[in-house]
Structure formats: C-alpha cells, structure tokens
Amino acid sequence: MKNLVIVESPAKAKTIEKYLGSDFSVLSSFGHIRDLPKKGISIDLEKTFEPTYEIPADKKKVVAALRKAAKEADTVWLASDEDREGEAISWHLCIALGLDPKQTKRIVFHEITKPAIEAAIKNPRTVDQALVDAQQARRVLDRIVGYELSPVLWKKVRTGLSAGRVQSVAVRLIVEREKEIDAFESSSTYKLTESLLAGSSEVTAEATSKAPNSEAATKVLEHAKTAIFTVENIEKSPGVKRPSAPFTTSTLQQEAARRLSLPVRSTMQVAQRLYESGLITYMRTDSMNLSESALTSIESYIKKAFGEQYLDKRHYKTNKAGAQEAHEAIRPTDITKLSAGADDLQKRLYSLIWQRTVASQMAKAITDKTIATITMSNDPTIFKAKGEILKFEGFLQVYGGGKEDIILPELTETQVLTLSTLEARQNFQRPPARYTEASLVKRLEDLGIGRPSTYAPTISTIQNRGYVEKGESEGTPRDIHVLRLSDGQIQDSTETEKTGSERGKLLPTALAIMANDFLVKHFAPIVDYDFTKDAEEGFDRIAEGQESWTKMIKDFYTKDFHPLIVASADVSRAETSQARELGIDPKSGKMIYARFGRYGPMLQIGEAVEGGEKPTFAPMPKGVRLENVTLEQALEMFKLPRVVGLTESGEEIKANIGRFGPYVQLGKLYVSIKDDDPMTITLEKARQLIADKQEAEAKKLIAEFGDIKILNGMYGPYITDGKKNAKIPKETEPSTITEEQAKQMLAEAPEKGKGRFGRGRKKAAPRTTKRVVKRKSTKKKKA
C-alpha cells in the first residue's frame, strides 16, 4: 500500500475514497482513539498537570487495524476535521500508531469535494501542536472541574449529580430566567385600534400609546362617538431589507429551530451527514467568510437564474473574538445543486443552507413606506396608519419571510376620515421569555461562552442530567376584556386567550435550582459568566501559541478552583436543602417545611431528633414549585393517602403521590393515574384503572407456584422468583412447565450480569485496560 489516509468517520471515508486514485486506501478511526479513562482523574495535579490517556476497550481492534495498515503504507495522511478536536485526534493517532507528529503528513479541508481533497494532498502540513494543546487544555480543565466539583454536589446536594464548566453556566442562565419570571408582576393596558373609511377604502390605525386601564379606554371610546378624525401628517420614505450573513454553527442551529422545528442536536446530526456526503462545507464554524471560488460560483448562478440586478456581492466579517476567519461559513459545495440529501430532513436542511448562502449575495429588498398620523378633535390620543409596498424583492426571491404588502389608499393632509369601529383590547405585559434550545445557544454565544462544537452536547447534557426539562403545556386560559365602539354604541365583552405556553421551552427542575444556588453561593467564580468566557479566550491564546496550556491549568487549579473545593467541606447538607418554613401544623403544633429530599422536592412536618419522633413527609402538589408552595397547599398534601372508596368486595382503594407520580392503590397493586389528581379522582375512575391493571396482570401471568411465577415478558416468557430470572427455551411450552422444572431452570440460570446480556460488560474491561496502559506509560513519557 502506497498511501494510507485516516479520517474520523466511515461515511467520510467512503466519500473521500471516490476522489482518490488506486494508490490511496482510506480508513476510519471512528472518532477519538485515545482519551482520559472514565474512572479516576488521570491528571498529575501535584506537579505537571499532564494527563494520562488510554485506548478504550472498544477502540483496541480499530487501533490494531490502523497500526497494521500504517506499517504497510509508504505514507500516512491524517485527515481528521480541521478544528481543534480534529487536530487532537490526529495527534493521538500519531502516538497510538507510533508515528512522528513532526513528520507525519496532516491534511485539512472544509469541504469534501474532489478539488478540495486534491488541493489538500498537494499542500500537506504536520500536526499543529498549539491546536492540540488548546484541545488538551479544554479537556483537562473540564475533567478537573467535573471530577472535583461533582463529588461536592453528591455530598451537599444529591448523589449522582454532575457539574461542568459550560453546563453549569447554561443551567444558571435557565434558572435565573425562571426566577425573573417568578418575580415578574404582570400588569395590563388597553391597545386601541381603529378602522376608518377614506371614501370607500378602509384604513386601519393603531394608537401610539396604550390606555392604562378600562376607565381611560372607555373615555377615549366615549370621545370617539363625536370626534372628527383628521389626517394630520403623511410621511413617505424608501425602506430596505438586507439579507443575513451565511450560516455559522450557532445561526444554523437557531434558524433550523425557527424554520424547521429541529432541536439543536438533530440539526448537528443532519448537518454532519450532509458534510460527510460532500454536500456542504464543515458544519462547526464561527466564520461568516465565503471563499473567492464560492463567491464566483454564487455570482454566476445569481446572474443566470435571476439577472444582474439581483446580484450584490458581499464579504462578511465575524466580529466575535477568537473567530477563525481562515475557515468558511456553512455553504453548499456546489451552488448549482438546488436540492440534495438522502432523506427528507437532509433535504430540508440543505435547502435552508442553500437559500441562506445564495441570499447573502443578493440585492437588498426595496420598499416604499407610508405613515399617516391621524388625530381626534376632542381627545389627545394619536393614531398611526402604516403601509408598506415591496418595490423590488431582491433576496426575498430566495430567502422569503417578508410580510405581504400593506397598501394604504391615497390620503392627503387635513383629510377627514369616517370612523367605522374603535376597539380597546386588554393587553397583558409579558414576563421574560423562557429559553428555547436555539435562544440559549444565541445567549451563550453572545456571552462568549462555549464554541461551535460545544453547544449541542451542552444542551443535551443538562437535559440528560435532570437539570432541565422541555415544557409541554400549551398554556392556560385567561380572560381578556374588550371594549368596542360601533354604530355609536360601546359593547363590553370578555374573550379568552391562552397564556404561558411552555411547549418546547427549557424549564429548570427543582434540582437545578438547588444545585445552581449552591454553586453560585460557594463556587461563584466557576459559574461566573466572565470566568467561563475568559477560559475560552485562554484556549484561543493557547491555540495561537501565546500561552502554555499547563501554566493556564496550574494557575486555575491552584489559585481559583481547588481552594473553593477545600472551603466547601465546611458546608452542611442541611444548608443546601433549601428548607422553607411554611407555618405551623394545626394538629401537631410542629413546623411544616418545604425542602429538597433524596428524590426531589417534598414537604415535612417536624424535624429529625435523635431518640425522638420521626418527621412526617408528603409529596409536593402537582405543578407547584418548592420556592412558592403555600401552607394551605401543604396541609392538603398531608391528607394523603386519601381513601377514594371501596371495591365491590369491600377492599379499600387509596390515592397518593409517590416517587414516580400519582397513583391509586389496592393492597399491593399500584396503578399510575398519570394526569389525574389524587385529591379529586373519582371512585368510578379508580375502579376502572384497577380493573384494567388486573386484566393486564392476569394476561401476563402464565402459572404461579408460590413465590415462583411464569410470566409473559417484553422479550418472551420467563420464570422468576423475584430475585432471579430464567429464560424459557423457544421449544418449551410455558404452560406445561411444572413446579419442579421451574425450580431447576432457576437453579441452572446464570446470576444477573453473567448471562447472555452480561458477558463482556464494561465493568471488568476498564480495569484490565487501565493496568496495561499504566505499564506502557511508565516506559514512555506521558502524552
């Protein structure tokens, strides 16, 4: 083999292989082939802060195959992605395959096309150690924060939590927004809209100020009964709409969410497939730049498809610090390919990228704007009617979204208009909007926190860890007061609108609020927005060769971070439970608390005293937050479990709320009641749910021998004694199995974790791998 090219993904390998001749073989590393071990910090915190890497068990075969291929090749070409992560992958490949990073050829390209691949082969370089160091600095800093801060959260807040430099800041943003919403006091005003007649033509105008209350609104309507409406002034001016820049990673994520309703993670997955198929340029970028060759092809396309007048060639420059202008924005590799992609999602995202790219080089849209100022003869309220006519659509021909023309009739100053209707509609001031995935990405980017490659995994992590949930509520009904003047009469009515929709919004859990408050109080520098931004700028300096990565990490650990870890040892767990005193329980005379427990927010009567009476606990009311639950709501919850009634045979049915939500109980049978309220569920409904559950359980049970049961399971029939399961062979009819046979099958069944699904689990593998790696690392200098 003359040439071996190593890329990150198999899909990328297939695409590249098409463009290289028979002298080249293209193999994939399947992403990173070395990393920090999952267990243990593996960083020398005492001296050098150097990490110790290992080859994960699932990558050993990949590495062995690559090592063999590298030995057989005359030349090895490392072609991982052009960002810092890709540079680090190339460096790790050198170390794992025994290649010299200073001699091995490294090629980069931001599009997988034949010209780009051929150009890369003609202009190889070697591994850029500064970029590798920047990636190592990020990886090591994040490992240190996660490894030392997470156990603090386990001890002080709840077991199993995790903390991270960027994820904790993202959670803080969401929590602080929620607190803004909770503190918001809504007030209402009245929006005044009138419909007037200019001859036979209708004019709609809106008051420039809102009436503060219904009395003020009624006064305007009363005056309007006898008022003369006059055109006081007419302003005409040309207007323009300019196209947006080509997509960066964050703007693609935001626009895909807005136009295609795609979550951030899905957007990146679809874009990755488009890139690997050679259809778009690299999708992790913060540059708005387009190459000269791309501009030339776009210019040619616009002239041919739309005409010279639609062309307006532009160069966009990113104002963001640390942006890599040598990279390109996200664009199609072939602008003449109007549609592309292997499935509907790929086609839709490709179309969005194509439209945005072409529109960015098109002429601005030109409009005529008209504003008519209309006054009342007996009231100071001023109305304005606005019209807009699209004179030249420009880029809107490709990247639409413009409103339809609003055309005003020909009006003249001092012209008197006839009032048709005047409406005063109650308008409630809205609280700050909760973050969506897209708006959170924009906020993180505005603050300089994170980089293109970090947004999607950060948002996924905070949801997977239970800090954030996506809202599902469509909102709640709210009455709106409407006053309407028509034919000289004022009509007073009430309409209903939905408010407070949470669908698709990011909502912090009680766990997030508690963990965030703890971190803000005791680790303020770590979750400070400027600190996280400064860390990103530090990585940029390392990438530019201006700073030593080990010095940056050492300064952070010894001066900023570890002293806070030490100081946190004195914080009591009780301090972090956020216990709120709600008031005295009238029955016991003890204090009622709302606090955070092992499984989340809960209510508690009394305190735990050694040798004394234990506290009484109750769940939180549905939809009520720990910080705003009231004494009255808490007292109701202590009435649970509630006796709903009796079965026909006289057995008691209870309703309660447990760890997994509300349920009804009959003896040892528990049935989830999902959206029903345990305080109000009817006996009829409870009986039906129990009957349905009993019917399902009966179908599940094949035979029963005391504690031993033969059941129908998700993966087929099996035998269980509650502690151990035995799979029944396909050739055996479950209903014919005797008690003795069932006992024998259980005795012969492997222990849990050692059967067909237990062999090869990753519990033992990391220990073996770690010992091997450590022995190797003593012979070679740490990398």
C-alpha positions in Angstrom: 0.0 0.0 0.0 1.5 3.3 -1.0 -0.8 5.8 0.8 -3.0 5.4 3.9 -5.5 8.2 4.6 -7.1 8.1 8.1 -10.3 10.1 8.6 -12.8 10.2 11.6 -15.9 8.6 10.2 -16.7 5.7 7.8 -19.2 7.9 5.8 -16.4 10.5 5.3 -14.0 7.7 4.3 -16.4 6.4 1.6 -16.8 9.9 0.1 -13.1 10.7 0.1 -12.2 7.3 -1.4 -14.2 8.2 -4.5 -11.9 11.2 -5.2 -8.5 9.5 -4.7 -6.9 7.0 -7.0 -6.0 3.4 -6.5 -2.7 4.4 -4.8 -4.8 5.5 -1.7 -6.6 3.5 0.9 -8.9 5.4 3.3 -9.7 4.0 6.7 -11.7 5.5 9.7 -10.6 6.0 13.3 -14.3 6.2 14.3 -13.6 9.4 16.2 -11.2 9.6 19.1 -9.0 6.6 19.7 -7.4 7.8 23.0 -9.0 9.6 25.9 -8.8 10.1 29.6 -10.1 7.0 31.4 -13.7 7.0 32.6 -12.6 6.2 36.2 -10.1 8.2 38.0 -8.9 11.8 37.3 -5.8 10.6 35.4 -4.2 14.1 35.7 -1.0 14.9 37.6 -2.4 17.5 39.9 0.7 17.6 42.1 3.3 18.7 39.5 2.9 18.9 35.8 -0.9 18.7 35.2 -0.1 16.3 32.3 -3.0 13.8 31.5 -2.5 10.1 31.2 -4.5 8.8 28.2 -5.7 5.3 27.4 -7.1 3.5 24.4 -10.7 2.5 25.4 -11.6 -1.2 25.2 -14.0 -0.7 22.3 -11.2 1.0 20.2 -8.5 -1.6 20.6 -9.4 -3.5 17.5 -9.7 -0.3 15.5 -6.2 0.8 16.7 -4.7 -2.6 15.9 -6.1 -2.5 12.4 -4.8 1.1 11.8 -1.4 0.2 13.3 -1.1 -2.7 10.9 -2.2 -0.6 7.9 0.2 2.2 8.8 3.2 -0.2 8.9 2.3 -1.5 5.4 1.9 2.1 4.0 4.7 4.1 2.5 3.0 7.4 3.5 0.3 8.0 6.2 -2.0 11.0 5.8 -4.0 12.2 8.8 -7.3 13.8 7.5 -9.4 14.4 10.6 -11.6 17.5 10.9 -9.9 20.9 10.7 -10.9 22.1 14.2 -9.0 21.6 17.5 -10.8 18.4 18.2 -9.8 17.0 14.8 -6.2 18.2 15.4 -6.1 16.3 18.7 -7.4 13.2 17.0 -4.5 13.4 14.5 -2.0 13.8 17.4 -3.5 10.9 19.3 -3.3 8.8 16.1 0.4 9.6 15.9 1.0 8.5 19.5 -1.1 5.3 19.2 0.3 4.2 15.8 3.9 5.1 16.6 4.1 7.9 14.1 6.2 11.1 14.5 3.8 14.1 14.7 6.5 16.3 13.3 7.0 14.2 10.2 3.5 12.7 9.5 1.5 14.4 6.8 -1.6 16.2 8.0 -4.2 17.5 5.6 -7.3 19.7 6.2 -10.2 20.7 4.1 -13.6 22.3 4.9 -15.5 20.6 2.1 -15.3 17.0 0.8 -15.1 17.6 -2.9 -12.6 16.4 -5.5 -10.8 19.8 -5.9 -10.6 20.3 -2.1 -9.2 16.9 -1.5 -6.7 17.2 -4.3 -5.6 20.6 -3.1 -5.1 19.3 0.5 -2.9 16.4 -0.8 -0.8 19.0 -2.7 -0.4 21.2 0.4 0.1 18.9 3.5 1.4 20.2 6.8 2.2 18.5 10.1 0.2 18.3 13.3 -0.3 21.8 14.8 0.8 21.3 18.5 -0.7 24.6 19.6 -4.2 23.5 18.5 -3.6 20.1 20.2 -2.6 21.9 23.4 -5.7 24.1 23.3 -7.9 21.0 23.0 -6.0 19.3 25.8 -6.4 22.4 28.0 -10.2 22.3 27.5 -10.4 18.6 28.1 -8.2 18.7 31.2 -9.9 21.8 32.7 -13.3 20.3 32.2 -12.2 17.0 33.7 -10.8 18.7 36.8 -14.0 20.8 37.3 -16.2 17.7 36.8 -14.1 15.3 38.8 -13.6 17.6 41.9 -16.9 19.5 41.8 -19.3 16.7 41.1 -18.4 14.8 44.3 -19.1 18.0 46.3 -22.6 18.1 44.8 -23.0 14.4 45.7 -22.3 15.2 49.3 -24.0 18.5 49.7 -26.9 18.3 47.2 -27.7 14.8 45.9 -25.9 11.7 44.8 -25.3 11.2 41.1 -25.2 14.9 40.1 -22.6 16.2 37.7 -21.1 19.7 37.3 -19.2 21.1 34.3 -17.7 24.4 33.4 -20.1 25.2 30.5 -23.1 23.1 31.5 -23.3 24.8 35.0 -23.3 28.2 33.4 -26.0 27.1 30.9 -28.1 25.8 33.9 -27.5 29.1 35.7 -28.9 31.1 32.7 -32.1 29.0 32.7 -32.5 29.1 36.5 -32.0 32.9 36.6 -34.5 33.4 33.8 -37.0 31.3 35.7 -36.5 33.4 38.8 -37.1 36.6 36.7 -40.4 35.1 35.5 -41.4 34.1 39.1 -40.6 37.7 40.3 -42.4 39.3 37.4 -45.7 41.1 38.3 -47.9 41.4 35.2 -49.9 44.5 34.6 -52.4 45.2 31.8 -53.1 48.1 29.5 -55.5 48.6 26.6 -54.4 48.6 23.0 -56.5 51.0 20.8 -57.1 50.0 17.2 -59.5 51.9 14.8 -60.9 51.2 11.4 -61.7 54.3 9.4 -63.1 55.0 5.9 -61.5 57.2 3.3 -64.3 57.3 0.8 -64.9 53.6 0.1 -61.4 52.5 1.2 -60.6 51.2 4.7 -57.7 52.4 6.8 -56.5 50.6 9.9 -54.6 52.7 12.5 -53.2 52.0 16.0 -52.8 54.4 18.9 -49.2 55.4 19.6 -49.8 54.9 23.3 -51.9 52.5 25.3 -54.7 53.3 27.7 -53.5 52.4 31.3 -56.9 51.0 32.4 -60.5 50.3 31.3 -61.7 53.7 32.5 -59.2 55.6 30.3 -60.0 53.3 27.4 -63.7 53.9 27.9 -63.1 57.7 27.9 -61.4 57.5 24.5 -64.3 55.5 23.1 -66.8 57.9 24.5 -64.9 60.9 22.9 -64.7 59.0 19.6 -68.5 59.0 19.4 -68.5 62.7 18.5 -64.9 63.2 17.4 -63.7 64.3 14.0 -60.8 62.2 12.7 -58.3 64.1 10.6 -55.1 63.1 8.7 -52.6 65.4 10.4 -49.4 64.3 8.6 -48.2 61.9 5.9 -44.6 60.6 5.7 -43.3 58.7 2.7 -39.8 57.2 2.7 -37.9 54.4 0.9 -37.1 51.4 3.1 -34.7 48.5 2.6 -34.3 44.9 3.9 -30.9 43.4 3.9 -30.0 39.7 3.7 -28.4 37.9 6.7 -24.9 36.5 6.6 -24.2 32.9 5.6 -24.7 30.4 8.4 -22.3 29.8 11.3 -22.9 26.8 13.6 -25.0 28.8 16.0 -27.0 30.7 13.5 -27.8 27.5 11.6 -29.0 25.9 14.9 -31.2 28.9 15.6 -32.7 29.2 12.2 -33.2 25.4 11.9 -35.1 25.6 15.2 -37.2 28.5 14.0 -38.0 27.4 10.4 -37.8 23.6 10.6 -38.5 23.0 14.4 -35.3 21.0 14.7 -33.7 20.5 18.1 -30.0 21.6 18.2 -28.7 18.1 18.5 -30.7 16.9 15.5 -29.6 19.9 13.4 -25.9 19.0 14.0 -26.5 15.3 13.3 -28.2 16.0 9.9 -25.5 18.6 9.0 -22.8 16.1 9.8 -24.3 13.6 7.3 -24.6 16.3 4.7 -20.9 17.2 5.2 -19.7 13.6 5.1 -21.6 13.2 1.9 -19.7 16.1 0.4 -22.8 18.3 0.1 -21.9 21.2 2.5 -18.8 22.6 4.0 -17.7 21.9 7.5 -20.6 22.5 9.9 -18.6 23.5 13.0 -17.5 27.1 12.4 -17.9 30.6 13.7 -16.8 32.3 10.5 -19.1 34.1 8.1 -16.5 34.1 5.4 -17.0 32.6 1.9 -14.1 31.6 -0.3 -13.4 33.5 -3.5 -14.2 30.4 -5.6 -17.5 30.0 -3.8 -18.4 33.7 -4.3 -17.6 33.4 -8.0 -19.9 30.4 -8.4 -22.7 32.1 -6.5 -22.3 35.2 -8.6 -22.5 33.2 -11.8 -25.6 31.4 -10.5 -27.5 34.6 -9.4 -26.8 36.3 -12.8 -28.0 33.3 -14.7 -31.1 32.5 -12.6 -32.3 36.0 -11.6 -30.4 38.6 -13.6 -27.6 41.1 -12.9 -29.9 43.4 -10.9 -30.3 40.7 -8.2 -26.6 40.5 -7.5 -24.9 42.4 -4.6 -21.6 40.7 -3.8 -20.6 41.0 -0.1 -17.8 40.0 2.2 -19.0 39.3 5.8 -16.6 39.6 8.7 -17.2 38.0 12.1 -16.9 40.4 15.0 -16.7 37.7 17.6 -13.3 37.4 19.3 -11.5 34.2 18.5 -13.4 33.5 15.3 -11.3 31.7 12.8 -11.6 33.8 9.6 -9.5 31.3 7.6 -12.5 28.9 7.9 -15.7 29.3 5.9 -19.3 29.7 6.7 -21.6 26.7 6.2 -22.5 26.6 2.5 -23.3 24.1 -0.3 -20.2 22.7 -2.0 -22.0 23.0 -5.3 -24.3 26.0 -5.6 -25.9 24.7 -8.8 -27.2 21.7 -6.8 -30.6 23.1 -5.7 -31.7 20.1 -3.8 -29.7 17.3 -2.1 -29.8 14.9 0.8 -30.5 11.2 1.4 -33.8 11.8 3.3 -36.4 14.5 3.9 -34.6 16.1 6.9 -31.3 16.3 5.0 -33.1 17.8 2.0 -34.9 20.4 4.2 -31.7 21.4 6.0 -29.7 21.5 2.8 -32.4 23.7 1.2 -32.2 26.1 4.2 -28.4 26.3 3.8 -28.6 26.8 0.1 -31.2 29.6 0.4 -29.3 31.5 3.1 -26.0 31.2 1.1 -27.4 32.5 -2.2 -29.5 35.2 -0.5 -26.4 36.5 1.3 -25.0 37.7 -2.1 -28.3 39.1 -3.5 -29.5 42.6 -3.7 -31.4 44.1 -0.8 -35.2 44.4 -1.0 -36.6 47.9 -1.6 -39.9 49.1 -0.1 -42.0 52.2 0.0 -43.1 53.1 3.5 -46.1 55.4 4.2 -47.1 56.5 7.7 -50.2 58.6 8.2 -50.8 60.4 11.5 -54.5 60.6 12.5 -55.8 62.9 15.3 -59.1 63.2 17.2 -60.7 66.6 17.5 -61.7 66.1 21.2 -59.0 63.8 22.6 -55.2 63.9 22.7 -54.8 60.2 21.5 -52.8 60.0 18.3 -53.2 57.1 15.8 -50.9 56.0 13.1 -51.7 54.0 9.9 -48.7 52.3 8.3 -48.4 51.0 4.8 -45.6 49.2 3.0 -45.2 48.3 -0.6 -42.5 46.0 -1.9 -40.9 47.7 -4.9 -38.1 45.3 -5.5 -38.0 41.9 -3.8 -34.2 41.3 -4.2 -33.0 38.5 -1.9 -36.6 37.8 -0.8 -37.0 36.0 -4.1 -34.9 33.2 -2.5 -35.0 33.6 1.3 -38.6 34.7 2.0 -40.3 35.5 5.1 -41.3 39.0 4.2 -44.8 40.2 5.0 -47.5 40.8 2.4 -47.9 44.4 1.1 -49.9 46.6 3.3 -51.3 49.3 1.0 -52.8 52.5 2.2 -55.3 54.3 0.0 -54.3 57.7 -1.3 -54.5 60.1 1.6 -54.0 63.9 1.9 -53.1 66.0 4.8 -56.2 67.6 6.6 -58.4 64.9 5.0 -61.3 64.0 7.3 -61.9 60.2 7.8 -65.1 58.5 9.0 -64.8 56.2 12.0 -66.1 52.7 11.4 -65.1 50.9 14.6 -62.7 51.6 17.5 -61.6 48.7 19.7 -59.8 48.8 23.1 -58.4 45.3 23.8 -56.8 44.4 27.2 -53.2 43.6 26.7 -51.1 41.9 29.5 -47.4 42.7 29.9 -45.5 39.5 29.3 -42.7 38.2 31.5 -39.2 37.5 30.1 -39.4 34.6 27.7 -38.0 31.2 28.7 -35.1 29.9 26.7 -35.6 27.5 23.9 -32.6 25.5 22.7 -32.0 28.0 19.9 -32.2 31.1 22.1 -30.0 29.5 24.7 -27.3 28.9 22.0 -27.6 32.6 21.0 -27.2 33.7 24.6 -24.2 31.5 25.2 -22.6 32.8 22.0 -23.4 36.5 22.9 -21.7 35.9 26.3 -18.6 34.3 24.6 -19.3 31.0 26.4 -18.5 27.8 24.6 -17.6 27.3 20.9 -19.5 25.8 17.9 -18.7 22.2 18.9 -19.9 22.6 22.5 -23.4 23.9 22.1 -25.3 20.7 21.1 -23.6 18.4 23.7 -24.0 21.0 26.5 -27.8 21.3 25.9 -28.1 17.5 25.7 -26.2 17.0 28.9 -28.2 19.4 31.0 -31.4 17.6 29.9 -30.0 14.1 30.4 -28.7 15.0 33.9 -32.2 16.1 35.0 -31.4 19.7 35.4 -33.7 20.9 32.6 -36.9 19.6 31.1 -38.7 20.6 27.9 -42.1 22.1 28.6 -45.2 20.5 27.2 -48.0 22.8 28.4 -49.9 24.7 25.7 -50.7 27.4 28.3 -53.7 28.2 30.4 -56.9 30.2 29.5 -57.1 33.9 30.5 -60.0 36.3 30.2 -59.4 39.4 28.1 -61.6 42.5 28.5 -62.6 44.0 25.1 -64.4 47.3 24.6 -65.7 48.0 21.1 -67.4 51.1 19.6 -69.6 50.5 16.6 -72.6 52.4 15.3 -72.3 54.8 18.2 -72.6 52.1 20.8 -69.9 50.7 23.2 -70.1 46.9 23.6 -68.4 45.4 26.6 -67.3 41.8 26.3 -64.9 39.2 27.5 -62.8 36.9 25.3 -60.4 34.1 26.2 -56.8 33.6 25.2 -54.1 31.1 26.1 -51.1 32.4 28.0 -48.0 30.9 29.4 -47.3 28.3 26.8 -44.2 26.2 27.8 -44.1 23.9 24.8 -40.5 23.4 23.6 -39.2 25.8 26.3 -36.4 24.8 28.7 -37.7 24.6 32.3 -35.3 24.2 35.2 -36.1 21.4 37.7 -36.1 21.9 41.4 -32.8 20.0 41.4 -31.3 22.6 39.0 -32.4 25.5 41.2 -30.9 23.9 44.3 -27.6 22.9 42.6 -27.3 26.3 41.0 -28.0 28.2 44.2 -25.3 26.1 45.9 -22.8 26.7 43.2 -23.5 30.4 42.9 -23.0 30.8 46.7 -19.9 28.6 47.2 -18.3 28.5 43.7 -19.2 31.9 42.3 -16.0 32.3 40.3 -16.6 29.0 38.5 -20.1 29.7 37.3 -19.4 33.3 36.6 -20.1 34.3 33.0 -16.9 36.2 32.6 -14.8 33.4 34.0 -16.2 30.9 31.5 -15.7 33.5 28.7 -12.1 34.2 29.9 -11.4 30.4 29.8 -12.5 30.3 26.2 -10.2 33.2 25.4 -7.4 31.4 27.2 -7.9 28.4 24.9 -7.7 30.7 22.0 -4.4 32.2 23.2 -3.0 28.6 23.6 -4.2 27.8 20.0 -2.3 30.8 18.8 0.9 29.7 20.7 0.8 32.7 23.0 0.4 30.8 26.3 1.4 27.5 27.9 -1.5 25.2 28.5 -0.1 23.6 31.6 0.6 27.0 33.1 -3.0 28.1 32.5 -4.4 24.9 34.1 -2.0 25.1 37.0 -3.0 28.8 37.7 -6.6 27.9 37.5 -6.4 24.9 39.8 -4.1 26.3 42.5 -5.4 29.8 42.7 -9.0 29.8 41.6 -10.5 26.4 41.9 -9.1 24.0 44.5 -9.3 26.5 47.4 -13.0 26.6 46.9 -13.2 22.8 47.0 -11.4 22.8 50.3 -13.6 25.5 51.7 -16.8 23.7 50.7 -16.1 20.9 53.1 -17.5 23.0 55.9 -20.9 23.5 54.2 -23.6 21.4 55.8 -26.0 19.4 53.7 -28.9 21.0 55.6 -27.8 24.4 54.3 -28.3 23.2 50.7 -31.6 21.5 51.2 -33.3 24.9 50.8 -35.8 24.2 53.6 -38.5 26.8 53.8 -40.6 27.3 56.9 -44.3 27.4 55.7 -46.0 27.6 59.1 -47.3 25.5 62.0 -49.3 22.3 61.5 -52.5 22.9 63.5 -52.8 19.3 64.5 -49.2 18.6 65.9 -48.1 22.1 66.6 -44.9 21.4 64.6 -43.3 23.4 61.8 -44.0 22.5 58.2 -41.1 22.7 55.8 -40.8 22.6 52.1 -37.4 21.1 51.3 -35.4 19.1 48.8 -35.1 15.4 49.6 -33.4 12.4 48.1 -36.0 12.1 45.3 -36.8 15.8 44.8 -38.9 18.5 46.4 -41.1 17.4 49.4 -43.0 18.5 52.4 -42.0 17.7 56.0 -43.7 18.1 59.4 -41.2 18.4 62.3 -37.5 17.8 62.4 -35.4 14.6 62.9 -34.3 14.4 66.5 -32.2 11.5 67.8 -34.4 9.4 70.0 -37.5 11.5 69.2 -40.5 11.2 67.0 -39.6 11.0 63.3 -40.8 13.7 60.9 -43.9 13.1 58.7 -43.4 13.5 54.9 -45.7 14.4 52.0 -45.2 15.0 48.3 -45.3 18.4 46.7 -48.6 19.4 45.0 -48.5 18.8 41.2 -47.1 21.8 39.3 -46.1 23.7 42.4 -42.5 24.8 42.9 -40.6 24.4 46.2 -40.0 28.2 46.4 -43.7 29.2 46.1 -45.7 26.4 47.8 -48.1 27.7 50.5 -49.0 26.4 53.9 -52.6 25.8 52.7 -51.3 23.7 49.8 -49.0 21.7 52.1 -51.8 20.9 54.6 -53.9 19.4 51.8 -51.0 17.1 50.8 -50.7 15.7 54.3 -54.2 14.4 53.9 -52.7 11.9 51.5 -53.1 8.9 51.2 -56.7 9.7 50.5 -59.3 6.9 50.8 -61.1 7.1 47.5 -63.7 4.4 48.4 -64.2 0.7 48.4 -64.2 -2.0 45.8 -67.4 -4.1 45.3 -65.9 -6.7 47.6 -65.2 -4.1 50.3 -61.5 -3.5 49.8 -60.1 0.0 50.4 -58.8 2.0 47.4 -56.3 4.7 48.2 -54.9 7.6 46.2 -51.4 9.1 46.8 -48.4 10.6 45.1 -45.1 8.6 45.0 -41.7 9.0 43.6 -42.9 8.3 40.1 -46.1 10.4 40.3 -49.7 10.0 41.4 -51.3 6.5 41.8 -54.2 4.5 43.2 -53.5 1.5 45.4 -55.4 -1.6 46.1 -53.5 -3.8 48.6 -50.1 -4.5 46.9 -51.4 -3.3 43.5 -50.2 0.2 42.4 -51.7 1.8 39.3 -50.4 5.1 37.9 -53.1 7.7 37.4 -51.0 9.9 35.1 -52.8 13.2 34.6 -55.5 12.6 37.3 -55.3 14.4 40.7 -55.2 12.0 43.7 -57.2 14.6 45.6 -60.1 14.5 43.2 -60.0 11.2 41.3 -63.4 9.6 41.4 -64.2 6.1 42.8 -65.5 5.1 39.4 -62.3 6.1 37.6 -60.1 4.5 40.2 -62.1 1.2 40.0 -61.7 1.2 36.2 -58.0 1.8 36.3 -57.5 -1.0 38.8 -59.7 -3.4 36.7 -57.6 -2.6 33.6 -54.4 -3.2 35.5 -55.7 -6.5 37.0 -56.7 -7.7 33.5 -53.2 -6.8 32.1 -51.5 -8.6 35.0 -53.7 -11.7 34.5 -52.6 -11.9 30.9 -49.1 -11.6 32.0 -49.3 -14.4 34.5 -49.0 -17.9 32.9 -48.5 -20.0 36.1 -47.8 -19.5 39.7 -46.1 -21.8 42.3 -45.9 -19.7 45.5 -43.0 -17.2 45.1 -42.2 -18.7 41.7 -44.1 -17.3 38.7 -44.1 -18.0 35.0 -44.7 -14.7 33.2 -45.1 -13.2 29.7 -42.4 -10.5 29.4 -41.3 -7.9 26.9 -38.8 -10.4 25.4 -40.9 -13.5 25.8 -42.0 -15.9 28.6 -39.7 -16.3 31.6 -39.5 -17.8 35.1 -38.8 -15.6 38.2 -38.7 -15.9 41.9 -38.4 -12.1 42.3 -34.6 -12.3 42.7 -33.5 -14.3 39.7 -34.9 -14.8 36.2 -34.7 -17.8 33.8 -35.4 -17.6 30.1 -37.7 -20.3 28.8 -36.4 -22.1 25.6 -38.5 -21.4 22.5 -39.2 -25.1 22.0 -40.8 -25.3 25.5 -44.5 -24.5 26.0 -44.5 -22.3 29.2 -47.9 -23.5 30.4 -46.7 -27.2 30.6 -43.8 -26.4 32.9 -44.1 -28.0 36.4 -43.0 -26.5 39.7 -40.0 -28.9 39.8 -39.0 -27.9 36.3 -39.3 -24.2 37.1 -37.1 -24.6 40.2 -34.5 -26.5 38.2 -34.4 -23.8 35.4 -33.9 -21.1 38.0 -31.1 -23.1 39.7 -29.4 -23.5 36.3 -29.9 -19.9 35.2 -26.8 -17.6 35.4 -26.7 -14.9 38.0 -27.7 -11.5 36.9 -24.9 -9.8 34.9 -23.4 -13.1 33.9 -25.8 -14.4 31.3 -26.1 -13.7 27.6 -26.6 -9.9 28.2 -24.0 -9.8 31.0 -20.9 -11.3 29.3 -18.5 -8.7 28.1 -20.0 -5.9 30.0 -17.6 -3.0 30.5 -17.2 -3.5 34.3 -14.0 -5.6 34.0 -12.6 -4.2 30.8 -11.6 -0.8 32.0 -9.6 -2.2 34.9 -7.6 -4.5 32.6 -7.1 -1.7 30.1 -6.0 0.7 32.7 -3.4 -1.7 34.1 -2.0 -2.3 30.6 -1.9 1.4 29.8 -0.2 2.3 33.0 2.5 -0.3 32.4 3.1 1.2 29.0 3.1 4.8 30.3 5.9 4.1 32.6 8.1 3.2 29.7 7.3 6.2 27.5 7.0 9.8 28.5 3.4 10.8 29.2 1.5 12.2 26.3 
